[in-house]
Structure formats: C-alpha cells, structure tokens
C-alpha cells in the first residue's frame, strides 16, 4: 500500500483549508493510500530554525545550520519534532502540502517546517539535487487556497502565472530535493464565494485525487545538461518531468 504524508497549516481549525486537508486525506484513503498527517498549528510546530534544533553539536561555537543538520541526523540528536517529520516524509511515497497562499507564498509556519525538515544530507547535498536529489522516486503535491479570482492569474493577467509565482516552492524546494512535482491544485476566491461553490471545489479536489496517477508532472532541470560545477554543457540544458 503506498504511503502519503500530509502537512497542513492554517490558524483556523474550521477553515476551508482544513476541509481541503480532510478531503485530501479521505480521497487518498479511498484510492488505496495509507495516510498520515501533521497539523502544524495543533502541534505547535516552531517556525524558526535555531541552534536548539540540535542536541549534540558538530561546532558548538558557530552555527552553520545545514552542517549541523547533517551531524544531528547522523548522530540522532535532532529535536524530536523535526526527526519525526523527516521520518514521515522519507517513509512516504507522496508528500502533500496543504495551506493558504499568503503574499504569493506559503505561511511562515509552512516555510519554517521546510527550513527545519528538509535536511541537508538527506533531502539534498552537493550534486544530489533535482533528478539526483534525495527524494527521487517520490511525488509531491501542493493543495492551496487563495483569495484572488482565477482570471487574475495566467499569461498577461494581473498577477502572472500562479505556478511561476510559486516557483520557489514547486521547483526551488520540492523539485530541487528530487520530488516529482504534480501540477498543484488551487482553490480560488475562497473567502468570497458561497458554500455551494466551496463544496464544488472540494468535489473537484476529491475527483482529481482519484485520478492522481494521471496528473501531469511539472518539468524540472536534469543534471544531465550540466557539468560538475553546474555549468550548462550545451545551449539547451537538460530537463525532465521526473514522472
């Protein structure tokens, strides 16, 4: 049975984003997935990376966070809330991030989860990025809600392409770590529509998750097009969908 880990954040436990989380978990279970979920607000997950994330330190006098991540993982001295999340992601075939879009980005708590959980040496390191990253063979999906109307996003639209706006997450985080990244699911104008429209959004999410295996995957760079120093080896750098 494939495993999915869902990471969710929202300050209101009765929010539509919470309903998207519940729909995601139920839809995946219905499709044959074994699921686990972390509610970052309920867990009080800290958003700020700090020296207290580590027990035994490689260099007590000077904090180089990625190097301490490697040391702490190797020596079993990560803070438990981090270590538990790392294991949940490593053990899963699918990572789903569920959140509201704040200021063209993820909420601070989701960003802090990424900063603290995407360990150097486990998720990435050196040339272990993109199609050689630590999460190669796994998939990731973003499920997000926002206030803007759908026509406000796209080529020539007011805000531009929504996937381009979220490139820092879709490529710079998930793709960089080696995940095959499904096209994200976005629910638009959520605070301003009626209950029937929101119910339709949840049904669309359910239906799309039932057909997850056919969902398009975003193209990502491939290291085949670059040398050992990441210089392009041709005028057309390699790319892959990591399907």
Rosetta blueprint (number, residue, H / E / L):
1 X L
2 X L
3 X E
4 X E
5 X E
6 X E
7 X E
8 X E
9 X E
10 X L
11 X L
12 X L
13 X L
14 X L
15 X L
16 X H
17 X H
18 X H
19 X H
20 X H
21 X H
22 X H
23 X H
24 X H
25 X H
26 X H
27 X H
28 X H
29 X H
30 X H
31 X L
32 X L
33 X L
34 X E
35 X E
36 X E
37 X E
38 X E
39 X E
40 X H
41 X H
42 X H
43 X H
44 X L
45 X L
46 X L
47 X L
48 X L
49 X L
50 X L
51 X H
52 X H
53 X H
54 X E
55 X L
56 X L
57 X L
58 X L
59 X L
60 X L
61 X L
62 X L
63 X L
64 X L
65 X H
66 X H
67 X H
68 X H
69 X H
70 X H
71 X H
72 X H
73 X H
74 X H
75 X H
76 X L
77 X L
78 X E
79 X L
80 X H
81 X H
82 X H
83 X H
84 X H
85 X H
86 X H
87 X H
88 X H
89 X H
90 X H
91 X H
92 X L
93 X L
94 X E
95 X E
96 X E
97 X E
98 X E
99 X E
100 X E
101 X L
102 X E
103 X L
104 X L
105 X E
106 X L
107 X L
108 X H
109 X H
110 X H
111 X H
112 X H
113 X H
114 X H
115 X H
116 X H
117 X H
118 X L
119 X L
120 X E
121 X L
122 X L
123 X L
124 X E
125 X E
126 X L
127 X L
128 X E
129 X L
130 X H
131 X H
132 X H
133 X L
134 X L
135 X L
136 X L
137 X L
138 X L
139 X E
140 X E
141 X E
142 X E
143 X E
144 X E
145 X E
146 X L
147 X L
148 X L
149 X L
150 X H
151 X H
152 X H
153 X L
154 X L
155 X L
156 X L
157 X L
158 X L
159 X L
160 X L
161 X L
162 X H
163 X H
164 X H
165 X H
166 X L
167 X H
168 X H
169 X H
170 X H
171 X H
172 X H
173 X H
174 X H
175 X H
176 X L
177 X L
178 X L
179 X L
180 X E
181 X E
182 X E
183 X L
184 X L
185 X E
186 X E
187 X E
188 X L
189 X L
190 X H
191 X H
192 X H
193 X L
194 X L
195 X H
196 X H
197 X H
198 X H
199 X H
200 X H
201 X H
202 X H
203 X H
204 X H
205 X H
206 X H
207 X H
208 X H
209 X H
210 X H
211 X L
212 X H
213 X H
214 X H
215 X L
216 X L
217 X E
218 X L
219 X L
220 X E
221 X E
222 X L
223 X H
224 X H
225 X H
226 X E
227 X L
228 X L
229 X L
230 X L
231 X L
232 X E
233 X L
234 X L
235 X L
236 X L
237 X L
238 X L
239 X E
240 X E
241 X L
242 X L
243 X L
